[in-house]
Amino acid sequence: MLPNRCGLRPIVIAAIAALLAAGAPAGAQTSAPRRIVYLGTGPSESVRVCMNQLRTALQESGWSFDGQLALEWNDAGNDPTQLAPIARAIVASRPDVLLATEDMPNDALMKATQKLPIVVIGATNLHHVLDAQLRPLANVTGVSLGLNNQYAIKPVEVLLQAFPTARRIGLMENNDQPGHDDGGSVGPITAMVRQIGAELVRVKFSGEAGIAGAWDELARRKVDAVMIRPDASAFLGEHARQAQRVRLPAIAHNSWFATRHGGLLSYGSVGRVNMCGRGARYVDQLLRGRPVAKLPVEELYEAALVVNLDAAERLGVTLPPALIERANRLIRPGERALPPRADAENTR
């Protein structure tokens, strides 16, 4: 566990695995475990599953569990203001590889170090640190879903198809999320909404405590449907609860919004199993001494449409039959979404 600095509570919230392999997989043990340290926004079951998949992939690559490698979990308890000091404390402890699955933690880690290698796995925006061939220009590489903005734009298309008569579309944004500003995908989203004669209503929140107030604001402004911009998976459950409370239909980019948290629609990420296995290859190469600059970022795009008809019934909305027919997964009335818990081993 890292030291409690500047009055912070202990920053290691959960240890995914205490001991893994280190050094050359077939070589001699080192005196201390080499450390892979993850930083997240808050507790997240989808990230727990991801870390377990990464751990398994490393083992399959030949790494042992003999006290040579440690995988540590740190998060900011859903308080983004704590990411920067936690990142600095992590960097000061000199781990071998840093991990992030979201923009906010990755941004904090990049500001804390320009030397230690960072591997990202997820819908992260890395355009500003890559060349045209996706080669790193900084100390970060990995597997990204966010390079082509599809995870921000495609869900809006689905939302407009689901509610063709909507005239006020809410856009839920995170004040603390890099990219949730006037750049990136906002222009295309605004153009799409205007094309059908509707208005885009942008509302922002800060931290999990601010989510309820943002949904109240959307309800007060009488929006017809809401797009939640790609954000920390730790916030998905609260968004789903608040959307149901104010009775606003919403879509998110992560399938767990609909499948585990009872949200209405999701279009985009269908899970991180494949991504995390691919991300493990980057960790493996870095531990073997390959420099970040020699490991181009891999861009993936996998998407699925999940339609939660149980949520639609609770919200009192009717979705177009054509949208229901094209769904990759349907949650039917009376069929409860999966409980929000990890089902993989070694999550404690």
C-alpha positions in Angstrom: 0.0 0.0 0.0 1.3 3.4 -0.9 1.8 6.0 1.9 -1.0 8.2 3.0 0.2 11.6 1.7 -1.1 15.1 2.4 -3.9 13.8 4.6 -5.4 11.6 1.9 -7.0 8.3 2.8 -4.9 5.2 1.7 -4.9 5.3 -2.0 -4.9 1.6 -2.6 -8.6 0.9 -2.5 -8.5 -2.8 -3.6 -5.7 -5.1 -4.5 -6.7 -7.1 -7.6 -3.9 -9.6 -7.2 -1.1 -9.5 -4.6 1.5 -11.5 -6.4 2.1 -12.2 -10.1 5.2 -13.0 -12.1 8.2 -10.8 -12.8 11.4 -10.7 -14.6 11.8 -13.1 -17.5 9.0 -15.6 -17.3 11.4 -18.5 -17.2 14.2 -16.7 -15.3 15.3 -16.3 -11.7 13.2 -14.5 -9.2 14.0 -10.9 -8.2 14.3 -9.7 -4.7 11.1 -7.6 -4.9 8.0 -7.9 -7.1 7.8 -5.7 -10.1 4.7 -3.6 -9.9 1.9 -2.9 -12.3 -0.3 -0.1 -10.8 -3.8 0.7 -12.0 -5.5 4.1 -11.4 -9.2 4.6 -11.8 -11.9 7.1 -11.0 -13.8 4.9 -8.7 -14.8 1.3 -7.9 -16.0 -0.4 -11.1 -17.1 -3.9 -11.6 -16.4 -3.8 -15.3 -12.8 -2.7 -14.6 -12.4 -5.5 -12.1 -13.4 -7.9 -14.8 -10.9 -6.2 -17.1 -8.1 -6.5 -14.5 -8.8 -10.1 -14.0 -8.6 -10.7 -17.8 -5.3 -8.9 -17.9 -4.0 -10.9 -15.1 -5.0 -14.2 -16.8 -3.5 -13.1 -20.1 -0.2 -12.3 -18.4 -0.2 -15.7 -16.8 -0.8 -17.3 -20.2 2.2 -15.3 -21.5 4.4 -17.2 -19.1 4.4 -15.0 -16.0 4.2 -16.9 -12.8 2.5 -16.1 -9.4 5.7 -16.6 -7.4 6.0 -13.2 -5.8 7.8 -11.6 -8.8 5.0 -9.3 -10.0 2.3 -7.4 -8.2 -0.9 -5.8 -9.7 -2.3 -3.0 -7.5 -5.6 -1.3 -7.8 -6.0 2.4 -6.8 -9.0 4.7 -7.3 -10.2 8.2 -6.3 -13.4 7.1 -4.7 -15.4 8.9 -7.5 -13.8 12.2 -6.5 -11.9 13.4 -9.6 -10.1 16.1 -7.5 -8.2 13.3 -5.8 -6.8 11.8 -9.1 -3.9 14.3 -9.4 -2.5 13.8 -5.8 -3.0 10.0 -6.0 -1.2 9.9 -9.4 1.7 11.8 -7.9 1.9 9.4 -5.0 1.8 6.4 -7.3 4.6 7.8 -9.5 6.7 8.6 -6.4 6.6 4.9 -5.5 8.3 4.1 -8.9 6.1 1.2 -10.3 7.3 -0.6 -13.4 4.1 0.0 -15.5 1.0 2.2 -15.0 -2.5 1.3 -16.1 -5.6 3.4 -16.9 -8.9 2.6 -18.6 -10.3 6.1 -18.7 -9.3 9.6 -19.8 -9.3 11.3 -16.4 -6.9 8.8 -14.7 -4.7 8.7 -17.8 -4.5 12.5 -17.9 -3.6 12.6 -14.2 -0.8 9.9 -14.7 0.6 11.7 -17.8 0.8 14.9 -15.8 2.5 13.1 -13.0 5.2 11.5 -15.1 6.7 11.8 -18.5 9.0 8.8 -18.0 7.2 5.8 -16.5 5.3 3.8 -19.2 1.5 4.0 -19.2 -0.8 1.4 -20.8 -4.3 2.5 -21.5 -7.2 0.0 -22.2 -10.5 1.6 -23.1 -12.4 4.4 -24.7 -9.5 6.9 -24.2 -8.6 9.8 -26.5 -4.9 9.7 -27.3 -4.9 11.7 -30.5 -2.7 14.4 -29.0 0.1 12.0 -28.1 0.2 9.9 -31.3 1.6 10.4 -34.8 -0.2 9.5 -38.0 0.8 5.9 -37.7 -0.5 5.7 -34.1 3.0 5.6 -32.7 3.4 7.1 -29.3 4.9 10.6 -29.0 4.9 10.4 -25.2 5.1 7.7 -22.5 1.6 6.2 -23.2 0.4 3.4 -25.4 -2.1 0.6 -25.4 -5.5 -0.4 -26.8 -8.0 2.4 -27.5 -11.7 2.6 -28.5 -11.8 6.4 -28.7 -9.6 7.5 -31.5 -12.3 7.9 -34.2 -15.0 9.5 -32.0 -17.5 6.7 -32.9 -18.2 6.0 -29.3 -19.4 9.6 -28.9 -21.3 10.0 -32.2 -23.0 6.7 -32.9 -25.0 6.5 -29.7 -26.6 9.9 -30.7 -27.6 8.4 -34.1 -29.3 5.5 -32.2 -31.0 7.9 -29.8 -32.5 10.0 -32.6 -33.7 6.8 -34.3 -35.3 5.7 -31.0 -37.0 9.1 -30.5 -37.6 10.6 -34.0 -40.0 13.2 -32.7 -37.7 14.5 -29.9 -37.1 18.2 -30.1 -34.8 18.7 -27.1 -31.9 16.3 -26.7 -29.9 16.4 -23.5 -26.1 15.9 -23.5 -24.8 14.8 -20.1 -21.1 15.8 -19.7 -18.5 15.6 -17.0 -16.7 18.8 -16.0 -13.7 16.8 -15.0 -13.4 14.7 -18.1 -10.8 15.7 -20.7 -12.6 16.3 -24.0 -16.0 17.1 -22.6 -15.7 20.6 -23.9 -16.5 22.4 -27.1 -14.0 20.3 -29.1 -13.9 16.7 -30.2 -17.3 15.3 -31.0 -19.6 18.1 -29.9 -19.6 19.7 -33.3 -20.8 16.6 -35.2 -23.3 15.8 -32.4 -24.7 19.4 -32.6 -25.0 19.1 -36.4 -26.8 15.8 -36.2 -29.4 17.2 -33.7 -29.9 20.4 -35.7 -30.4 18.4 -38.9 -33.7 16.9 -37.5 -34.8 20.3 -36.2 -34.0 19.6 -32.6 -32.0 21.5 -29.9 -29.0 20.2 -28.0 -29.2 20.9 -24.3 -25.8 20.5 -22.6 -25.6 19.9 -18.8 -22.5 19.2 -16.8 -21.7 17.6 -13.5 -18.7 17.2 -11.3 -18.1 14.0 -9.3 -20.7 11.4 -8.4 -22.4 13.8 -6.0 -23.2 16.2 -8.8 -25.0 13.6 -11.0 -28.4 13.9 -9.4 -28.5 17.7 -9.8 -27.5 17.4 -13.5 -30.4 15.1 -14.2 -32.8 17.4 -12.3 -31.6 20.2 -14.6 -32.3 18.1 -17.7 -35.8 17.4 -16.4 -36.4 21.1 -15.6 -35.3 22.0 -19.1 -37.8 19.4 -20.5 -35.5 17.4 -22.7 -37.0 14.4 -24.5 -34.1 12.1 -24.4 -30.5 12.1 -23.1 -27.1 11.0 -24.4 -24.5 10.3 -21.8 -21.1 11.1 -23.2 -18.4 8.4 -22.8 -17.2 8.7 -19.2 -15.9 6.7 -16.2 -17.7 3.3 -15.9 -17.9 4.0 -12.1 -20.7 6.6 -12.9 -22.9 4.3 -15.0 -25.0 3.0 -12.1 -25.8 6.4 -10.7 -26.7 7.7 -14.2 -29.1 4.8 -14.7 -30.7 5.4 -11.3 -31.1 9.1 -11.8 -32.5 8.7 -15.3 -35.1 6.4 -13.9 -35.9 8.7 -11.1 -36.6 11.7 -13.3 -38.1 9.4 -16.0 -35.9 10.4 -18.9 -34.9 7.9 -21.6 -31.1 7.7 -22.0 -28.3 6.0 -23.9 -24.7 5.3 -22.9 -21.7 3.9 -24.8 -21.1 1.0 -22.4 -23.4 -2.0 -22.5 -23.3 -2.4 -18.7 -25.5 0.8 -18.5 -28.4 -1.4 -19.9 -27.4 -4.9 -19.0 -26.2 -4.5 -15.4 -27.6 -1.1 -14.2 -31.1 -1.1 -15.8 -30.5 1.8 -18.3 -32.7 2.0 -21.4 -30.2 1.9 -24.3 -26.5 1.3 -24.9 -24.6 1.4 -28.1 -20.9 0.8 -28.1 -18.5 -1.1 -25.9 -19.7 -4.7 -25.3 -17.1 -5.6 -22.7 -13.3 -5.4 -22.3 -12.4 -9.1 -22.4 -10.7 -9.0 -25.8 -9.3 -5.5 -25.1 -7.7 -6.4 -21.8 -6.1 -9.5 -23.3 -4.6 -7.2 -25.9 -3.6 -4.7 -23.3 -1.7 -7.4 -21.4 0.5 -7.8 -24.4 1.7 -4.2 -24.0 2.4 -4.8 -20.3 4.3 -7.9 -21.2 6.4 -6.2 -23.8 7.2 -3.3 -21.5 8.2 -5.6 -18.7 10.6 -7.3 -21.1 12.3 -4.0 -21.8 10.7 -2.8 -25.1 10.4 1.0 -25.1 7.0 2.7 -25.4 7.9 4.4 -28.7 8.2 0.9 -30.3 4.6 -0.1 -29.4 2.0 1.7 -31.6 -1.4 2.1 -30.1 -4.0 -0.4 -31.4 -7.4 1.0 -32.3 -10.4 -1.2 -31.9 -14.0 -0.7 -32.7 -16.5 -3.1 -31.5 -20.1 -2.1 -30.9 -23.4 -3.6 -30.0 -26.9 -2.3 -29.4 -28.6 -3.3 -26.2 -32.3 -2.4 -25.8 -33.8 -2.8 -22.3 -37.5 -3.2 -22.8 -38.0 -3.7 -19.1 -36.6 -0.2 -18.6 -38.8 1.1 -21.4 -41.9 -0.3 -19.7 -40.9 1.4 -16.4 -40.3 4.7 -18.2 -43.5 4.4 -20.1 -41.8 4.8 -23.5 -42.4 3.0 -26.8 -39.5 2.2 -29.0 -39.7 1.8 -32.8 -40.0 -1.9 -33.9 -37.1 -1.4 -36.3 -34.8 -0.4 -33.5 -35.9 -3.4 -31.4 -35.3 -5.8 -34.4 -31.7 -4.6 -34.9 -30.8 -5.0 -31.2 -27.9 -7.3 -30.5 -29.4 -8.0 -27.1 -32.9 -7.5 -25.8 -33.8 -7.3 -22.1 -37.5 -8.1 -22.1 -40.2 -6.9 -19.7 -39.9 -8.7 -16.4 -36.3 -9.8 -17.2 -34.1 -8.1 -14.7 -30.7 -6.8 -15.7 -27.7 -8.6 -14.4 -26.7 -7.6 -10.9 -23.8 -5.1 -10.8 -21.1 -7.4 -9.6 -18.0 -9.0 -11.1 -18.3 -12.7 -11.9 -14.6 -13.3 -12.4 -12.2 -14.8 -9.9 -9.6 -13.0 -7.9 -11.4 -9.7 -7.6 -10.6 -9.3 -3.9 
